[in-house]
Amino acid sequence: MSVDLDWHALDADLTSSVVHFLSSAFSNAPRPNFIGDISVTSFSFGDTQPSIEVMDVRDIDKEFLEVEDEEEGLLDNPAVGNPRTGRESRSFERGRQMREERSESDSARSVMGNGFGVGAIPTMTSHLRPSSALFSPGLNQTRSIASHSSPPPPPQSQRFPHEVRHNRRNLRRPSIDSQEAALPPPSTSSSPSLQIHLRVTYSGNLSIGLATSLLINYPSPKFMALPLKLSITSLAFDGVMLVAFEGDRRRLHVSFVDPNQGQGGLGVASPGARLLSGAVVESEVGQADKHVLKNVGKVEKFVVDVARASLESELIFPNFQTILF
């Protein structure tokens, strides 16, 4: 089932959040010694929307909910400290969590039981699953998610019509009085919690502008710096997008999965290169009113490599991002 998007509804606030995310990704990425600090100068979604197909709709994976429960526990205990201080006002925040004490058996059971065990684990390399493990429960429209390993549900009298594995601390016990029973359910039930798997294919005119400098480190470090402008366009993307919507908490978790992961062969590209299969980078070295050197291949290759590595480390399963709304 395909999905139509109102691509023009993407507003300036979302653009600002994306710019902040990209700036953080480029500034934190390891750089060769001949490239200076990188800043994002512009970003545009363009006017070409991606092709989106709904593959599956299911309950939210328990890994998303467990991460939120752990954060709430830290917020409730001041002695432990608040790991999110200074980030509550941001609409786009990192959702990747480092869970160092998880055993390998628990991780394997999460992936095999839920199809996607999407969540946060210390590293990607030691937890990448073949496509057969990720998709074996079936990304289809006729089969729902496999049963989670979770505590017994509350009694029927305590459940609401649209309850989907919410945290029991957020549920209010309805009275047995007939008048109170006739009251409408809490407002959170009108915003259901669910997880959607989408096949996303994009080839459009989204553009990113970057500014940095080429450094000459002889006879001393940073002896000379040449201004460098970069423009990234013509992105080509193909992957599976996981969207976990928590209606009661007003949070949206986003992650990507490579549908072709596990297909062996010589020269197999990295997950980031398979999802982001194409990008055109144009570069200008120097000042516009003076001599300008265009299309520096080594720098352009570095920028594309950083973009793919950032996609892999920040958004590809098992890492994800959380959007507050």
Backbone torsions as a table, in degrees:
resi	resn	phi	psi	omega
1	MET	NA	123.0	-178.8
2	SER	-83.7	160.3	-178.2
3	VAL	-125.4	133.2	175.5
4	ASP	-96.8	134.4	-178.3
5	LEU	-113.7	146.3	170.1
6	ASP	-92.3	81.9	-172.3
7	TRP	-62.0	-28.8	-178.3
8	HIS	-76.1	-8.4	179.2
9	ALA	-80.0	-8.1	177.3
10	LEU	-65.3	119.4	-170.3
11	ASP	-99.6	-179.5	-177.2
12	ALA	-67.6	-31.4	179.7
13	ASP	-63.9	-43.5	178.0
14	LEU	-65.9	-40.0	177.1
15	THR	-59.9	-43.0	178.2
16	SER	-62.4	-39.0	178.5
17	SER	-65.1	-40.8	178.7
18	VAL	-65.5	-41.0	178.0
19	VAL	-61.4	-41.7	178.5
20	HIS	-63.1	-43.3	179.3
21	PHE	-63.3	-45.7	-179.2
22	LEU	-66.0	-39.7	178.5
23	SER	-61.1	-42.4	178.0
24	SER	-64.6	-40.8	-179.1
25	ALA	-64.3	-44.1	-178.9
26	PHE	-71.8	-37.2	-178.7
27	SER	-70.6	-29.1	-179.5
28	ASN	-89.4	-10.4	-178.5
29	ALA	-75.6	140.0	175.4
30	PRO	-60.5	135.6	-178.6
31	ARG	-121.1	146.6	171.4
32	PRO	-65.6	158.6	-172.7
33	ASN	-70.7	-7.2	179.9
34	PHE	-96.5	4.7	179.0
35	ILE	-119.6	130.2	-179.6
36	GLY	-84.1	-164.5	179.8
37	ASP	-62.6	144.2	-178.1
38	ILE	-112.3	131.8	176.5
39	SER	-128.1	147.5	177.9
40	VAL	-90.0	117.7	-176.4
41	THR	-96.2	-24.1	-179.2
42	SER	-157.9	156.1	176.4
43	PHE	-153.8	137.0	178.4
44	SER	-141.7	134.0	176.7
45	PHE	-73.5	-14.7	-178.0
46	GLY	73.8	-173.4	-178.8
47	ASP	-114.2	9.6	178.1
48	THR	-105.8	117.1	-178.0
49	GLN	-89.4	153.7	-179.9
50	PRO	-74.5	161.6	172.6
51	SER	-91.3	124.1	-174.7
52	ILE	-125.6	132.0	178.9
53	GLU	-126.6	128.5	178.0
54	VAL	-76.5	122.9	-179.1
55	MET	-101.9	-33.1	-176.6
56	ASP	-163.6	150.3	172.7
57	VAL	-130.8	128.2	-175.4
58	ARG	-151.3	178.4	174.8
59	ASP	-66.2	155.5	177.2
60	ILE	-64.2	134.5	177.0
61	ASP	-60.4	138.2	-175.5
62	LYS	-61.8	-21.6	-179.8
63	GLU	-64.2	-38.2	176.5
64	PHE	-61.8	-44.7	-176.8
65	LEU	-70.0	-36.9	179.5
66	GLU	-63.9	-38.8	178.0
67	VAL	-61.6	-43.3	179.9
68	GLU	-66.2	-38.7	178.8
69	ASP	-63.1	-39.7	179.2
70	GLU	-65.5	-39.9	178.6
71	GLU	-64.1	-40.8	179.2
72	GLU	-64.2	-37.9	178.3
73	GLY	-62.8	-38.2	178.0
74	LEU	-70.1	-36.3	178.7
75	LEU	-68.4	-32.6	-179.6
76	ASP	-77.2	-13.6	-177.1
77	ASN	-116.8	93.5	-177.2
78	PRO	-60.1	-27.9	-177.8
79	ALA	-64.3	-28.8	-179.4
80	VAL	-77.8	-29.8	-178.0
81	GLY	100.6	156.1	-179.1
82	ASN	-102.5	107.6	-177.7
83	PRO	-71.5	-8.3	-176.1
84	ARG	-110.2	16.1	180.0
85	THR	-59.0	132.1	179.4
86	GLY	84.6	0.0	-178.3
87	ARG	-117.0	-7.1	-175.1
88	GLU	-63.5	-31.0	-176.4
89	SER	-81.7	-7.2	179.8
90	ARG	-84.1	137.8	-179.9
91	SER	-84.1	-14.3	-178.6
92	PHE	-131.1	113.9	-175.7
93	GLU	-132.8	162.7	179.7
94	ARG	-72.6	132.8	178.2
95	GLY	-106.6	0.5	-178.2
96	ARG	-76.2	126.0	-178.6
97	GLN	-115.8	142.5	178.1
98	MET	-98.1	111.3	-176.4
99	ARG	-115.7	89.3	-167.7
100	GLU	-79.2	-17.7	-172.1
101	GLU	-99.5	7.4	-179.9
102	ARG	-74.5	133.8	178.3
103	SER	-79.4	158.1	-179.2
104	GLU	-65.0	-32.9	-179.3
105	SER	-67.2	-38.0	178.2
106	ASP	-65.8	-40.8	179.8
107	SER	-64.5	-43.2	179.8
108	ALA	-64.4	-41.2	-180.0
109	ARG	-65.2	-35.4	179.4
110	SER	-65.1	-42.4	-178.2
111	VAL	-71.0	-46.8	-176.3
112	MET	-71.0	-31.0	-177.2
113	GLY	-81.5	-33.3	-173.4
114	ASN	-106.5	-3.5	-178.7
115	GLY	86.2	-48.7	179.7
116	PHE	-122.6	23.6	-174.4
117	GLY	-8.4	51.3	-173.5
118	VAL	-70.7	133.0	179.8
119	GLY	172.7	-157.3	-175.8
120	ALA	-117.4	127.3	175.9
121	ILE	-136.0	161.2	-167.9
122	PRO	-53.0	-49.4	-176.9
123	THR	-135.2	160.4	178.7
124	MET	-87.2	-37.4	-169.5
125	THR	-61.7	-37.2	-177.1
126	SER	-86.5	-0.9	-176.8
127	HIS	-128.5	13.8	176.3
128	LEU	-71.0	132.1	-179.2
129	ARG	-104.4	148.3	172.5
130	PRO	-67.2	160.7	-176.4
131	SER	-61.6	-29.3	-179.7
132	SER	-65.6	-33.7	179.5
133	ALA	-76.2	-35.6	-177.4
134	LEU	-75.4	-35.7	-173.1
135	PHE	-108.5	3.4	-176.1
136	SER	-60.3	-36.1	176.6
137	PRO	-68.6	-14.1	173.5
138	GLY	100.3	111.1	170.0
139	LEU	-89.6	81.3	-177.3
140	ASN	-139.8	177.8	-174.6
141	GLN	-97.0	3.2	-175.9
142	THR	-114.7	-9.7	-177.4
143	ARG	-126.2	132.0	-178.9
144	SER	-90.9	177.9	-176.2
145	ILE	-65.7	148.9	176.9
146	ALA	-67.5	161.2	-175.0
147	SER	-64.3	138.9	177.6
148	HIS	-84.7	156.7	171.5
149	SER	-90.6	94.9	-173.1
150	SER	-139.5	163.9	179.3
151	PRO	-62.0	158.5	179.3
152	PRO	-58.1	143.4	-179.9
153	PRO	-68.6	157.3	177.9
154	PRO	-65.7	163.0	179.5
155	PRO	-55.7	156.3	-175.8
156	GLN	-58.3	-32.8	-178.1
157	SER	-68.2	-15.4	-178.1
158	GLN	-102.9	5.9	-175.3
159	ARG	-104.2	144.0	179.1
160	PHE	-96.4	160.9	-175.8
161	PRO	-58.1	-36.3	-173.7
162	HIS	-108.7	21.9	-178.4
163	GLU	-68.6	130.4	177.3
164	VAL	-130.7	80.1	173.8
165	ARG	52.3	44.7	173.8
166	HIS	-74.3	163.5	173.3
167	ASN	-64.3	128.3	-174.1
168	ARG	-65.4	-20.8	179.2
169	ARG	-67.2	-21.6	-177.8
170	ASN	-90.8	-2.5	-177.3
171	LEU	-95.2	137.5	177.5
172	ARG	-99.3	135.4	-178.7
173	ARG	-72.5	118.6	178.6
174	PRO	-71.0	144.0	179.6
175	SER	-75.6	153.4	178.1
176	ILE	-82.2	-7.6	177.8
177	ASP	-63.9	138.0	-173.7
178	SER	-64.8	-34.9	-178.7
179	GLN	-68.6	-42.9	179.6
180	GLU	-69.9	-31.7	179.4
181	ALA	-66.6	-25.5	-179.4
182	ALA	-80.1	-9.9	179.8
183	LEU	-68.1	151.1	178.6
184	PRO	-66.8	154.8	-180.0
185	PRO	-66.3	165.2	178.9
186	PRO	-56.1	155.0	-175.3
187	SER	-63.8	-23.9	-178.6
188	THR	-64.9	-26.9	-178.5
189	SER	-70.0	-19.1	177.9
190	SER	-75.1	-12.8	175.7
191	SER	-115.4	90.6	-173.9
192	PRO	-65.9	156.1	175.2
193	SER	-103.3	128.4	-178.0
194	LEU	-157.1	168.2	178.9
195	GLN	-127.1	130.0	-177.3
196	ILE	-118.0	136.3	174.6
197	HIS	-106.5	122.7	-174.6
198	LEU	-122.9	134.9	171.6
199	ARG	-89.6	116.9	-175.1
200	VAL	-112.1	125.1	175.3
201	THR	-125.6	126.5	-175.8
202	TYR	-138.9	136.1	171.5
203	SER	-151.2	95.2	-172.4
204	GLY	-146.5	-160.4	-173.3
205	ASN	-107.9	28.9	170.5
206	LEU	-57.8	139.8	-175.4
207	SER	-136.7	148.2	178.3
208	ILE	-132.7	131.1	176.4
209	GLY	-107.5	133.3	-178.3
210	LEU	-126.8	151.5	175.0
211	ALA	-131.6	133.7	178.2
212	THR	-154.9	-160.0	179.6
213	SER	-150.0	149.9	172.5
214	LEU	-93.9	126.4	-175.3
215	LEU	-102.2	138.0	172.4
216	ILE	-109.3	113.7	-171.8
217	ASN	-99.3	25.5	177.6
218	TYR	-133.4	133.3	9.1
219	PRO	-84.5	0.3	177.8
220	SER	-143.5	160.9	-179.6
221	PRO	-57.7	135.4	178.8
222	LYS	55.4	38.6	-179.9
223	PHE	-62.3	-35.1	179.8
224	MET	-144.5	143.8	178.9
225	ALA	-129.5	128.3	177.8
226	LEU	-108.1	123.7	-179.9
227	PRO	-61.7	141.2	-176.7
228	LEU	-134.2	126.8	175.6
229	LYS	-112.1	137.5	-178.6
230	LEU	-128.3	144.2	176.0
231	SER	-131.7	123.1	-179.8
232	ILE	-107.7	122.6	-179.0
233	THR	-140.1	-179.5	174.8
234	SER	53.3	49.9	178.5
235	LEU	-74.3	140.6	175.9
236	ALA	-124.4	123.3	-173.8
237	PHE	-135.3	141.2	176.0
238	ASP	-150.2	114.7	-179.0
239	GLY	-168.8	179.4	178.2
240	VAL	-103.9	125.6	-178.6
241	MET	-102.8	128.9	175.8
242	LEU	-101.7	123.3	179.8
243	VAL	-122.1	111.9	178.2
244	ALA	-106.4	114.7	-175.4
245	PHE	-105.1	116.7	175.6
246	GLU	-100.6	99.1	-176.1
247	GLY	-66.2	-38.2	-176.9
248	ASP	-72.3	-32.6	-178.8
249	ARG	-97.5	-3.1	179.0
250	ARG	54.5	55.1	179.0
251	ARG	-133.9	146.1	179.6
252	LEU	-127.8	117.8	179.0
253	HIS	-100.5	133.6	-175.9
254	VAL	-128.3	133.5	175.8
255	SER	-149.5	165.3	179.5
256	PHE	-127.4	151.5	177.3
257	VAL	-131.7	138.4	176.6
258	ASP	-81.4	112.4	-177.7
259	PRO	-67.3	-19.5	-178.1
260	ASN	-99.6	9.2	-178.9
261	GLN	-63.0	139.0	178.6
262	GLY	97.0	-7.1	176.5
263	GLN	-84.0	104.4	-172.9
264	GLY	-72.0	-177.3	-179.5
265	GLY	138.3	161.0	179.8
266	LEU	-72.0	141.9	177.1
267	GLY	68.9	30.4	179.7
268	VAL	-67.5	130.0	-178.2
269	ALA	-75.8	165.5	177.3
270	SER	-71.2	161.9	178.2
271	PRO	-55.9	-40.7	179.1
272	GLY	-63.0	-38.3	179.5
273	ALA	-71.8	-31.7	179.0
274	ARG	-72.5	-39.4	178.9
275	LEU	-73.6	-49.1	177.2
276	LEU	-96.5	83.4	-170.4
277	SER	-81.3	-18.1	-177.4
278	GLY	-148.7	147.1	175.9
279	ALA	-165.3	139.8	177.8
280	VAL	-110.0	125.2	-179.4
281	VAL	-116.8	126.9	175.0
282	GLU	-114.0	138.2	-175.3
283	SER	-131.4	150.3	174.9
284	GLU	-135.8	124.3	179.1
285	VAL	-109.1	127.9	-180.0
286	GLY	110.6	-177.1	-179.1
287	GLN	-97.0	145.6	-174.0
288	ALA	-62.2	-32.7	-178.1
289	ASP	-83.9	0.5	178.6
290	LYS	-127.5	-163.3	-179.0
291	HIS	-67.4	132.9	-178.1
292	VAL	-121.1	131.4	176.0
293	LEU	-102.6	121.9	-174.8
294	LYS	-106.5	154.2	171.9
295	ASN	55.6	69.5	175.5
296	VAL	-87.8	105.4	-171.1
297	GLY	-59.6	-40.7	-176.4
298	LYS	-64.9	-40.4	178.8
299	VAL	-69.5	-41.0	-179.6
300	GLU	-63.0	-41.0	177.6
301	LYS	-63.4	-39.4	178.9
302	PHE	-61.8	-42.9	-178.5
303	VAL	-63.3	-43.8	179.0
304	VAL	-64.4	-40.4	178.6
305	ASP	-62.8	-40.4	178.3
306	VAL	-65.3	-41.6	179.4
307	ALA	-61.3	-43.2	179.9
308	ARG	-69.6	-39.7	178.9
309	ALA	-66.2	-38.3	178.1
310	SER	-66.2	-40.8	176.3
311	LEU	-60.3	-41.8	-177.3
312	GLU	-69.6	-40.0	-175.0
313	SER	-85.0	-20.3	-175.3
314	GLU	-107.5	-29.0	-170.0
315	LEU	-128.7	-15.4	-178.3
316	ILE	-86.8	137.1	178.8
317	PHE	-41.1	131.2	11.4
318	PRO	-97.0	15.8	179.4
319	ASN	-89.5	152.3	179.9
320	PHE	-153.4	165.0	177.6
321	GLN	-116.0	151.2	179.8
322	THR	-118.2	129.8	177.3
323	ILE	-110.1	125.7	175.9
324	LEU	-94.5	137.1	-179.2
325	PHE	-140.9	NA	NA
